[in-house]
Amino acid sequence: QWYQRRVRAPSVPCSIIAPICPHSLSFRPIMVPLNCILKCKLNSDARGDALISFDGRHRQDFTKNHVVEISASEYPLPCIDKEGSMQDWFNGLQNTLQWNGRSTAQKPLEKK
């Protein structure tokens, strides 16, 4: 799926914060440095509480006095790339964004 692809080069040390089900096109992924700690909390004048879940499991109440801190792990997850990290990344972008691609149903150009 296009939304599962990496938009950053593998050599860029950052985390990507991406909305999963945005209700507007103005919600875009952002890149933050690896040493950044994000703190999520409800606005003090919010009309009510919210629900929060992690990995889509076990919704929990999220009230105005709760804070969730998100940071990069000190233990990175090793990944295996079939073609080397840069080539694999460029191929993923090419397939996702359909760069230089043609539909297989395209008819050949007729000569006059």
N, C-alpha and C positions, 0 to 999 in steps of 0.2 A: 504494500500500500504506500502511496506517496507520503502520507503523514508519518510513516515509520522510518523514513530515510534520514540519514544524517545530512545536515546542511553545512556542517563545519568540516574543515579538513582534519584528518586524524591527528595531525601534529599540533593542532591548536589546543592548549590546555584550558578547557572551560567546561562548564555545565550548561545544558540547554534546558530552559524552563518553557514547556510548551502546553498550551491549553488542550484538553482532550476533546471536549464538546463545546466549543465556543458558540455563543448565541449571536455573535456579531463578527463581521470581517475585520473589525478593528483590533481583535485579540490576536496577537502574533507571538511566535516564539521569541525569546530573548536569550542571549548568551551572557553568562556571568563568569568572572574569574573563579578558579577552583578554590581559592581561599575565602570566598564570599560565604557568609552565613545569612540565609534568608529567614526572616521571622514573620510568620503569618498570624494575624489576629483580626478579630472583628472590629470594625470601626465603633468608637464609643457611642455614637448616635445611631447605630443600626437599629432597625425596628424590631428585630427578634434574634433568636439564636439560629445556628446553622447545623448541618450535619457534615461530618467529615469521614472519609474512608481512605484506606491505603491499599493499593493494589486491588481496588474494587471489592474489598471484603469488610464485613463487620462495621457498618455505619455507627458512628458515635456522635453524641451531642458535642457541639463546639460552641461554647458560650463566650461572652465578652471577657471573661477572666482567663481564658485559655490562650496559650501561645504555642505554636508549632515552629520549631527551628529545623531548617533543612541545610545540610552541609555535605560536602564531598567526603567520601570514605577515605580513611588513610590507607586502605588496602584496595588498590585498583583491581578491576576485573580484567584478567588477561583475555584477549580475543585472538582468534585465528582467522586470518584472511587468506582466501584461496590464491589471490594474485598479487599479494603485497598490498599494504594498506592504502597507498595513494591510487594505484590502478583500480583496486576494488571500489574505492570511494568514487572515482570518476565514472566507472562503469555503472555504479548505482545511480548517480545523478543523471547520466545519459539515458538510462532506461526509464527512470522516474519522470524526467522532464521531456522525454522523447526528443532529445536533440538529434538532428540528422536522421530521424527515423521516417520511414514511409509505411503507409498502410499496405498490407498485403493485398487488399482488394482494389488497389489503385490500377486503373487501366493504363496501358502504354500510350505514349503520345502518338497520335495519328499523323502521318506525313501527308502533306497535300501536294 
